[in-house]
Amino acid sequence: MEDFDEMLSSLTVQETAGGIRRYRNTVSIVCPACGEPFDDLVVCEDEFNSLELSMPLDLCTTTHDGQVVLFTHKP
C-alpha cells in the first residue's frame, strides 16, 4: 500500500494497547480492498494478536511492512 502513511495521518487515533493500534475513519477514506468507506483501521503490531469484537463486523485485510492491517465495516 503506497499511501499508507498518508492515510494514517488522515485518521484519528482511538487506541494503542496490547500490540494493536486502532484508528477511526472520520473523513470517509475508502478501503483499498473493497472501495467502500471503512469505519476503523486496525494495525496488528505483534506476531500474534487477539481481537475481541463487541459487534459483528465485515473485515477487509492487507499487510504493510510485515504488519497485518484490518479495515472494519459495520454491516
N, C-alpha and C positions, 0 to 999 in steps of 0.2 A: 504494500500500500504506500504509494509515493507521498501522499499529502497527509500522512498520519499525524505528524507533529502539528501541522497547521489545523487539522480537525480538532485535536485535543485542546488547542489554545482557544477554540470557539465554544468549548463545553464548560459546564460548571462542575467543579469537584464536589462530590457528595460524601465520599467515604474513602479512607485509606487505612486498611487494617487487615491483619491476617493474610498478607500476601496478595491482597486484592485491592485494586483501585477502581472506584466507580464514579462515572461522570454522568450528569444529567444533560440531555439534549434540549436546551431551552430555545434553540433557534431553528429547529426543524431541518437539520442536516440529514441528507438521505443516506441510507445504509448502502455501502458499496456492494453488498451481496445481492440484495433484492430490489434496490432502488426506491424503497419507501422510507419515510422518516422513521427513525428509531427513537425509543424512549430513553434508554440508558446504554452506555458503553462500559463494559467491564473488562479490565485487563488483569489476567491471572499471572502474577509475577513469579510464583514458586512452581517447582516441578509438579507438585500435587496440591490441588485446592479443592475445597468442598463448598458448594453453594447451597444455601437453604432458601428456597423460594417461598414467599408468602402468598403467591398467587400464580395462576397459570400464565405462562409467557411463551411466545414464539421466539425462537433464537436463531440468529444467523451467526456464523463463526468465520474467523480468519486467524492468521498469525502475523505478528510483527516483531522483528528482532528476537525470535525464539520464544515469544510470549503468546499465549492464547488470548484472543480478543473476541468478546461476545457482544453482539448488538441485540438488545431486548426489544420486543414489540408486544404491547398489551393487545390481546385479541379483541 
